Amino acid sequence: VFQEFGTAECYFINGTEKVRFVMRYIYNRQQYLMFDSDVGHYVGFSPYGDVNAKRWNSDPAELEYRRAQVDTYCRHNYEIDAPFSVERR
């Protein structure tokens, strides 16, 4: 059985003052590719990940889309998620 999936994560520091978006690509429990909004581009962790990172990093539209995820995905959903995650102790 083979398994491939991606995860999108948002990290909030001091509310929405500092937000970090991370997209991870995993195959059989091994991370092979990652996008980090703090870095601003894709990073590969395997030969397959390196090939995809090079391809997606050469596409300005893809990079702009992922960099915008901080606002369109993370900050947009902060108001929905905050009562369940931030304010809960």
C-alpha positions as CSV (number, residue, x, y, z in Angstrom):
1,V,0.0,0.0,0.0
2,F,1.4,3.4,-1.0
3,Q,0.2,6.6,0.5
4,E,0.8,10.2,-0.7
5,F,-0.7,13.3,0.8
6,G,0.0,17.0,1.5
7,T,-0.6,19.0,4.5
8,A,-1.2,22.8,4.8
9,E,-0.3,24.3,8.2
10,C,-0.5,27.8,9.6
11,Y,1.6,29.1,12.4
12,F,0.3,32.2,14.2
13,I,2.6,34.3,16.5
14,N,0.9,37.1,18.5
15,G,-2.5,36.7,16.7
16,T,-2.1,37.5,13.0
17,E,0.9,39.8,13.5
18,K,3.4,37.1,12.3
19,V,1.9,34.3,10.2
20,R,3.8,31.4,8.6
21,F,2.3,29.1,6.0
22,V,3.9,25.7,5.4
23,M,2.8,23.1,2.8
24,R,4.3,19.6,3.1
25,Y,4.2,16.8,0.6
26,I,4.7,13.3,2.0
27,Y,5.0,9.9,0.4
28,N,5.0,6.7,2.5
29,R,5.7,8.7,5.7
30,Q,8.7,10.5,4.1
31,Q,8.5,14.2,3.5
32,Y,9.9,14.9,0.0
33,L,8.9,18.5,-0.7
34,M,8.0,21.5,1.4
35,F,7.0,25.1,0.8
36,D,7.6,27.6,3.6
37,S,6.3,31.2,3.3
38,D,9.3,32.4,5.5
39,V,11.7,30.9,2.9
40,G,9.5,31.9,-0.1
41,H,10.2,28.9,-2.3
42,Y,10.0,25.1,-2.5
43,V,12.6,22.9,-0.9
44,G,13.2,19.3,-1.9
45,F,14.3,16.5,0.5
46,S,14.7,13.7,-2.0
47,P,15.7,13.4,-5.7
48,Y,12.0,13.4,-6.6
49,G,11.4,16.4,-4.4
50,D,14.3,18.2,-5.9
51,V,12.9,17.8,-9.4
52,N,9.5,19.1,-8.4
53,A,11.0,22.0,-6.4
54,K,13.0,23.1,-9.4
55,R,10.0,22.9,-11.6
56,W,7.7,24.8,-9.3
57,N,10.3,27.3,-8.3
58,S,10.7,28.2,-12.0
59,D,7.0,29.1,-12.3
60,P,6.4,32.6,-11.0
61,A,2.6,32.1,-10.9
62,E,3.0,29.1,-8.6
63,L,5.3,30.9,-6.2
64,E,3.0,33.9,-6.1
65,Y,0.0,31.7,-5.4
66,R,1.8,29.9,-2.5
67,R,3.2,33.1,-1.0
68,A,-0.4,34.6,-1.0
69,Q,-1.6,31.6,1.0
70,V,-0.6,33.5,4.1
71,D,-3.4,35.9,3.5
72,T,-5.9,33.9,1.6
73,Y,-5.7,30.7,3.6
74,C,-4.2,31.5,7.0
75,R,-5.4,35.0,7.9
76,H,-8.7,34.4,6.2
77,N,-9.5,31.4,8.4
78,Y,-8.0,32.8,11.6
79,E,-11.4,34.2,12.8
80,I,-13.0,30.7,12.3
81,D,-10.2,28.7,14.0
82,A,-9.2,31.1,16.8
83,P,-12.1,30.1,19.2
84,F,-11.1,26.4,18.9
85,S,-7.3,26.7,19.0
86,V,-6.0,30.0,20.3
87,E,-8.5,30.9,23.0
88,R,-8.8,27.4,24.3
89,R,-6.6,26.6,27.3
